[in-house]
Amino acid sequence: MKQATQRYTVGRFFSTYAVPIMFIILSIIAIPLSHYSVKYLTQELITRLARNLFLVLSLLIPVMAGMGLNFGMVLGAMGGQIALIFVTDWGIAGLQGLFLAMILSTPLSILFGYACGAILNRARGREMVTSFILGFFANGIYQLVVLYGMGSVIPMRSASIVLSRGYGIRNAINLAGVRHILDNLIVLKIGGISIPIATFLFIALFCGFILLFKRTKLGQDMRAVGQDMEVAESSGIAVERTRIISIIISTVLAGYGQIIYLQNIGTLNTYNSHEQAGMFSIAALLVGGASVVKANISNAIFGVILFHLMFIVSPNAGKNLIGSAMLGEYFRVFVSYGVITVALVLHAWNRQKEKERQRMSLRGIQE
């Protein structure tokens, strides 16, 4: 009995943390092959942690509410990009421009989040695939507005961001007014490594918000809804309203996260920057050991470190191993989609095994 219990515990551990274990093994192999110095890797990881962590953290609240991984976060990213386009067009730079972009993105993200949440309420049990397809649909509307609406219906003053035909936004916009504005606000240098303190303080405030939010009545309601919607509804919780609020909060925060991401990059790829925001953020969260039904702050931090470590070392490791850096580039795309696929398959397998164990326990069979 004891040996069976130990096998079950070990098996469950490896099935639960299969993705992070796989990434740790790949990192151990790829880091020496990349020939990068410890200083370089540390600086790159700090930069990417500051750049991407806020986006990944925006996924946590829908998971708590039982809505799975919110692929619809790209709607918030679109709201953040539209806000940055307006701020750039108006020529507002510095912290004022950055925070004005966040203010402008808020009502847009609330609107997008409400629409997304209302649709997902009609697709209970299929929220992830619905939000994934919804992202493609919203992308079409976004492209229409940015490519044909801005400059024709929506007045734009700056000729530098408008296409030569007089309407439509250029493929790439220089965000010189807000580039590194948050990252360079407070910088700590240790041994030649720059740490953007202001960005990490902003992220720390967000983490504190998440921890406090879980203790509020709304946070407790979301946890109850995530555990069992029928029980929550019979307890007097407005299930649909609570689910919509969770998506709205996630979408608004994703908009802020995209603005932080783009101020670090310094350039807005108008028609493509938002497309991978959801995919890479969800992949990073899953790499950190999160699942469709359970995710926390430590999963987000650990996932961003592991996921982007592979992104840093894979091209050079591929080049040094077989003489082609393109292998590493292809590996990035393969990893992004592969991690999500493996995590979803493991989640489905674990659910099936859990149901089997419950049936066996009801029959009085001990494993």
ROLOMI-146428 format. One line per field, with one value per residue (C-alpha): residue in one letter; residue number from 1; x, y, z. Coordinates in Angstrom, 2 decimals, decimal comma. Layout:
<pts>
resn	[a  ...]
resi	[NUM  ...]
c1	[X  ...]
c2	[Y  ...]
c3	[Z  ...]
</pts>
This chain:
<pts>
resn	[m  k  q  a  t  q  r  y  t  v  g  r  f  f  s  t  y  a  v  p  i  m  f  i  i  l  s  i  i  a  i  p  l  s  h  y  s  v  k  y  l  t  q  e  l  i  t  r  l  a  r  n  l  f  l  v  l  s  l  l  i  p  v  m  a  g  m  g  l  n  f  g  m  v  l  g  a  m  g  g  q  i  a  l  i  f  v  t  d  w  g  i  a  g  l  q  g  l  f  l  a  m  i  l  s  t  p  l  s  i  l  f  g  y  a  c  g  a  i  l  n  r  a  r  g  r  e  m  v  t  s  f  i  l  g  f  f  a  n  g  i  y  q  l  v  v  l  y  g  m  g  s  v  i  p  m  r  s  a  s  i  v  l  s  r  g  y  g  i  r  n  a  i  n  l  a  g  v  r  h  i  l  d  n  l  i  v  l  k  i  g  g  i  s  i  p  i  a  t  f  l  f  i  a  l  f  c  g  f  i  l  l  f  k  r  t  k  l  g  q  d  m  r  a  v  g  q  d  m  e  v  a  e  s  s  g  i  a  v  e  r  t  r  i  i  s  i  i  i  s  t  v  l  a  g  y  g  q  i  i  y  l  q  n  i  g  t  l  n  t  y  n  s  h  e  q  a  g  m  f  s  i  a  a  l  l  v  g  g  a  s  v  v  k  a  n  i  s  n  a  i  f  g  v  i  l  f  h  l  m  f  i  v  s  p  n  a  g  k  n  l  i  g  s  a  m  l  g  e  y  f  r  v  f  v  s  y  g  v  i  t  v  a  l  v  l  h  a  w  n  r  q  k  e  k  e  r  q  r  m  s  l  r  g  i  q  e]
resi	[1  2  3  4  5  6  7  8  9  10  11  12  13  14  15  16  17  18  19  20  21  22  23  24  25  26  27  28  29  30  31  32  33  34  35  36  37  38  39  40  41  42  43  44  45  46  47  48  49  50  51  52  53  54  55  56  57  58  59  60  61  62  63  64  65  66  67  68  69  70  71  72  73  74  75  76  77  78  79  80  81  82  83  84  85  86  87  88  89  90  91  92  93  94  95  96  97  98  99  100  101  102  103  104  105  106  107  108  109  110  111  112  113  114  115  116  117  118  119  120  121  122  123  124  125  126  127  128  129  130  131  132  133  134  135  136  137  138  139  140  141  142  143  144  145  146  147  148  149  150  151  152  153  154  155  156  157  158  159  160  161  162  163  164  165  166  167  168  169  170  171  172  173  174  175  176  177  178  179  180  181  182  183  184  185  186  187  188  189  190  191  192  193  194  195  196  197  198  199  200  201  202  203  204  205  206  207  208  209  210  211  212  213  214  215  216  217  218  219  220  221  222  223  224  225  226  227  228  229  230  231  232  233  234  235  236  237  238  239  240  241  242  243  244  245  246  247  248  249  250  251  252  253  254  255  256  257  258  259  260  261  262  263  264  265  266  267  268  269  270  271  272  273  274  275  276  277  278  279  280  281  282  283  284  285  286  287  288  289  290  291  292  293  294  295  296  297  298  299  300  301  302  303  304  305  306  307  308  309  310  311  312  313  314  315  316  317  318  319  320  321  322  323  324  325  326  327  328  329  330  331  332  333  334  335  336  337  338  339  340  341  342  343  344  345  346  347  348  349  350  351  352  353  354  355  356  357  358  359  360  361  362  363  364  365  366  367]
c1	[0,00  2,79  4,70  1,53  0,95  4,54  4,25  1,01  2,60  5,67  3,57  1,23  4,17  5,71  2,38  1,64  5,07  6,02  6,31  8,65  10,76  11,12  12,18  14,70  16,31  16,37  17,89  20,62  21,50  21,16  22,92  26,44  25,86  24,94  28,34  26,71  28,25  26,42  26,37  24,75  22,10  21,32  20,87  18,66  16,50  16,02  15,05  12,55  11,15  10,41  9,03  6,70  5,76  2,86  1,21  1,56  0,18  -2,96  -3,95  -4,27  -7,71  -9,71  -8,01  -9,16  -12,71  -12,65  -12,49  -9,17  -6,43  -7,74  -6,69  -8,98  -6,31  -5,25  -8,29  -6,70  -3,40  -5,27  -6,74  -3,26  -1,91  -4,76  -4,08  -0,36  -1,24  -3,30  -0,64  2,04  -0,20  -0,78  2,94  2,63  5,89  7,41  5,54  2,55  2,32  2,74  0,06  -2,27  -1,99  -3,01  -5,94  -7,11  -6,76  -8,93  -12,40  -11,50  -10,37  -13,48  -15,68  -13,72  -13,63  -17,37  -18,12  -15,67  -17,09  -20,68  -19,75  -17,83  -20,86  -22,69  -19,86  -19,48  -16,98  -15,47  -14,11  -10,53  -11,27  -14,00  -11,67  -9,01  -11,38  -12,74  -9,20  -9,05  -12,44  -11,43  -8,16  -10,13  -12,06  -8,84  -7,16  -10,18  -10,22  -6,46  -5,95  -9,01  -10,69  -7,76  -7,09  -10,42  -13,15  -10,89  -8,78  -5,01  -2,73  0,75  1,79  4,70  2,43  -0,16  0,29  1,09  -2,44  -3,74  -5,42  -4,34  -1,48  2,02  3,29  5,81  5,52  8,49  7,56  10,46  8,28  7,73  10,66  12,16  10,45  9,41  12,50  14,89  12,96  14,85  17,78  20,03  23,36  25,08  28,23  27,41  23,85  21,03  17,86  14,77  13,57  10,56  9,17  9,59  7,95  4,98  4,83  5,18  2,18  0,22  1,24  0,09  -3,21  -3,70  -2,97  -5,34  -7,98  -8,15  -9,21  -12,02  -15,61  -15,40  -12,20  -13,82  -16,84  -14,56  -12,85  -16,25  -17,38  -14,14  -14,63  -18,28  -20,61  -23,79  -22,93  -21,89  -25,15  -27,22  -25,26  -26,54  -23,46  -24,18  -22,12  -22,37  -21,66  -18,66  -17,25  -17,64  -15,87  -12,93  -12,52  -12,83  -10,10  -7,85  -8,42  -7,72  -4,52  -3,47  -3,78  -1,46  0,90  1,08  1,91  4,72  5,93  5,96  7,66  10,46  10,64  10,38  8,61  4,98  4,42  0,89  -0,60  1,31  2,53  -0,65  -0,98  1,60  0,88  -1,65  0,21  3,57  2,05  0,00  2,96  5,15  2,54  2,24  6,03  6,02  3,93  0,47  -2,52  -5,91  -7,45  -4,62  -2,09  -0,30  2,31  5,26  4,14  4,21  7,67  9,25  7,55  8,80  12,36  12,33  10,41  12,49  15,74  15,03  14,21  17,58  19,81  18,06  19,26  22,93  22,70  21,28  23,99  26,81  25,31  24,50  25,68  22,22  20,67  17,37  16,84  16,63  14,15  11,91  12,28  10,82  7,57  7,45  7,94  5,23  2,51  3,94  3,91  0,24  -0,65  1,23  -0,28  -3,84  -3,32  -1,92  -4,83  -7,36  -5,47  -5,29  -9,01  -9,78  -7,57  -9,17  -12,64  -11,49  -10,09  -13,36  -15,37  -13,07  -13,33  -17,12  -16,93  -14,75  -11,63  -8,39  -5,41]
c2	[0,00  2,39  1,67  2,21  5,52  6,60  5,65  7,59  10,66  10,57  9,95  12,80  15,15  14,41  14,67  18,01  19,55  17,82  21,09  22,96  19,79  19,50  23,15  22,85  19,88  21,73  24,80  22,72  21,35  24,59  27,10  25,60  25,21  28,91  30,04  33,09  34,57  34,55  38,37  38,52  35,93  37,68  41,07  39,58  37,73  40,87  42,85  40,24  39,77  43,51  43,49  40,49  39,74  42,19  40,60  37,11  38,19  39,54  35,91  34,89  36,28  34,44  31,19  31,87  32,38  29,01  30,46  28,89  30,61  33,88  33,94  36,97  39,05  40,13  42,42  44,33  44,42  45,98  48,60  49,45  49,80  52,05  54,27  54,45  55,41  58,36  59,44  59,32  61,25  63,98  64,20  63,61  62,18  61,10  59,72  61,85  60,07  56,64  57,16  58,90  55,80  53,66  55,98  55,90  52,12  51,60  52,37  50,54  47,47  47,58  47,61  44,78  42,79  43,13  41,93  39,04  38,04  38,14  35,85  33,45  33,17  31,64  29,16  27,62  24,80  26,00  29,36  28,89  27,89  30,54  33,29  32,06  32,39  35,66  37,05  36,38  38,04  41,10  41,27  41,71  44,64  46,14  45,91  47,55  50,47  51,06  50,50  52,34  54,22  56,20  59,22  59,00  58,70  59,25  62,40  61,96  65,00  63,49  62,72  60,63  57,78  57,94  56,20  58,36  57,89  60,02  57,38  54,21  53,81  52,82  49,31  50,50  53,48  54,93  55,25  57,62  59,68  56,82  54,50  53,13  55,93  53,61  51,40  54,36  56,16  54,40  52,20  50,22  48,99  46,04  44,62  46,13  44,75  47,31  46,64  48,74  49,33  51,49  48,78  46,10  48,34  48,74  44,95  44,48  46,77  44,62  41,45  43,10  43,95  40,30  39,07  41,61  41,02  37,32  38,30  40,61  39,44  39,65  37,60  34,97  34,91  34,28  31,41  29,93  30,24  28,65  25,66  24,97  27,30  25,50  25,61  29,26  30,14  28,35  30,36  33,60  34,58  36,27  33,81  35,42  38,90  37,62  35,87  39,01  41,12  38,68  39,00  42,80  43,02  40,69  42,66  46,03  44,70  43,15  46,61  48,04  45,10  45,70  49,38  48,39  45,82  48,32  51,12  48,62  47,64  51,27  50,41  49,52  46,97  48,22  45,12  42,32  43,31  42,13  38,80  36,89  38,61  35,98  32,98  33,80  34,89  31,72  29,55  31,28  30,76  27,05  26,65  27,95  24,98  26,55  24,67  25,50  25,49  26,68  29,49  31,86  34,63  32,25  30,30  33,54  34,61  31,17  30,69  33,97  33,15  29,61  30,39  33,41  31,73  29,23  32,10  33,72  30,67  28,60  30,48  30,49  26,94  25,79  27,64  26,17  22,68  22,23  25,49  27,01  29,73  29,23  26,01  28,07  30,46  27,59  26,07  29,23  28,88  25,13  25,59  28,27  26,11  22,83  23,90  24,88  21,62  19,47  21,36  20,98  17,28  16,71  18,64  16,48  13,31  14,34  15,13  11,74  9,96  11,95  10,89  7,27  7,50  9,00  6,19  3,60  5,17  5,10  1,38  0,91  -0,01  1,18  1,90]
c3	[0,00  0,93  -2,29  -4,33  -2,59  -3,26  -6,94  -7,16  -5,51  -7,76  -10,87  -10,03  -9,40  -12,80  -14,63  -12,91  -13,48  -16,73  -18,68  -16,26  -15,78  -19,56  -19,82  -16,99  -18,76  -22,11  -20,42  -18,78  -22,24  -24,23  -21,92  -22,32  -26,09  -26,45  -25,06  -23,46  -20,32  -17,00  -17,00  -20,44  -19,56  -16,27  -17,98  -20,68  -18,16  -16,03  -19,15  -20,31  -16,82  -16,61  -20,15  -20,00  -16,39  -16,15  -19,20  -17,74  -14,36  -16,06  -16,77  -13,11  -12,22  -14,95  -13,89  -10,32  -11,61  -13,39  -16,92  -17,82  -19,79  -21,21  -24,86  -25,12  -23,39  -26,89  -26,85  -23,98  -25,90  -28,83  -26,49  -25,20  -28,74  -29,86  -26,83  -27,73  -31,31  -30,05  -27,55  -30,26  -32,67  -30,05  -29,33  -25,57  -24,24  -20,94  -17,96  -18,91  -22,24  -20,65  -18,01  -20,48  -22,68  -19,68  -18,93  -22,56  -22,78  -19,68  -21,16  -24,37  -22,43  -20,21  -23,32  -24,96  -21,72  -21,16  -24,69  -24,28  -20,89  -22,15  -25,06  -22,81  -20,51  -23,47  -24,01  -20,55  -20,54  -23,84  -22,70  -23,91  -27,48  -27,66  -26,45  -28,89  -31,86  -30,47  -30,59  -34,34  -34,85  -32,81  -34,73  -37,96  -36,50  -35,11  -38,53  -40,18  -37,72  -37,80  -41,52  -42,86  -39,99  -38,59  -40,78  -42,60  -39,95  -36,92  -37,40  -37,10  -36,93  -37,31  -40,89  -39,59  -38,44  -41,25  -44,59  -47,61  -49,00  -46,12  -43,96  -42,19  -39,74  -40,82  -40,15  -37,56  -35,22  -33,39  -29,70  -28,98  -26,64  -24,20  -25,00  -21,76  -19,86  -17,02  -17,24  -16,94  -14,21  -11,40  -12,42  -10,10  -11,48  -9,83  -11,39  -14,78  -14,72  -14,98  -12,97  -13,81  -10,25  -11,21  -13,52  -10,89  -8,27  -10,60  -11,03  -7,25  -6,70  -9,13  -7,24  -4,01  -5,68  -6,67  -3,14  -1,58  -4,24  -3,36  0,19  -0,91  -1,23  -5,01  -4,96  -2,72  -5,04  -8,01  -6,22  -5,36  -8,98  -10,13  -7,82  -8,63  -10,52  -9,47  -5,77  -6,09  -7,82  -5,16  -2,55  -4,02  -6,05  -9,38  -11,40  -14,84  -13,47  -11,52  -14,58  -16,70  -14,06  -14,00  -17,77  -17,64  -14,98  -16,98  -20,20  -18,56  -16,98  -20,30  -21,86  -19,20  -19,68  -23,43  -22,86  -20,47  -23,01  -25,88  -23,94  -23,33  -27,01  -28,22  -31,47  -32,13  -34,88  -35,56  -37,11  -35,38  -31,90  -30,16  -31,97  -29,93  -26,60  -25,55  -26,94  -25,37  -22,05  -21,71  -22,73  -20,12  -17,40  -18,24  -18,29  -14,72  -13,57  -13,81  -15,18  -16,64  -13,16  -10,91  -11,29  -8,95  -8,93  -8,48  -11,57  -13,57  -12,38  -12,76  -16,13  -17,61  -16,50  -17,92  -21,12  -22,09  -21,09  -23,86  -26,23  -25,47  -25,79  -28,49  -31,63  -30,61  -29,26  -32,60  -34,48  -32,40  -32,45  -36,14  -37,73  -38,26  -36,11  -37,96  -36,00  -32,84  -34,45  -35,56  -32,10  -30,55  -32,49  -31,94  -28,19  -27,91  -29,43  -28,15  -24,50  -24,66  -26,42  -23,88  -20,95  -22,26  -23,01  -19,50  -18,00  -19,87  -18,88  -15,21  -15,17  -16,66  -14,11  -11,28  -12,42  -12,56  -9,01  -7,78  -9,39  -7,86  -4,43  -4,67  -5,40  -2,33  -4,32  -2,78  -5,02]
</pts>
